[in-house]
């Protein structure tokens, strides 16, 4: 979910843990371009970053071919992340790590 209003916040906070992102890269649009997408993600990878990526071109306003572009860039970004000594985890895993410290 990308947009919340005050009523959503009130209703959802009891059933869900709301997590906001620190990076959203317009990966649903082809005109973002692989180079820009790669640089944006690379510049914002740091411990605790929450990065939103889209795996469907079927969402309203998305370009159907955009997920393929994102996956190409993601392969490079995952390699870079590993070289930096960082580990990518799902949001639920990140929350468990947060509670363990």
Secondary structure, DSSP 4 states (H G I P E B T S, - for coil): -----HHHHHHHTTTS-----SEE--TT-GGG-HHHHHHHHHHH--TT--EE----S-STT--TTHHHHHHHHHHHHHHHHHHTT-----HHHHHHHHHH-
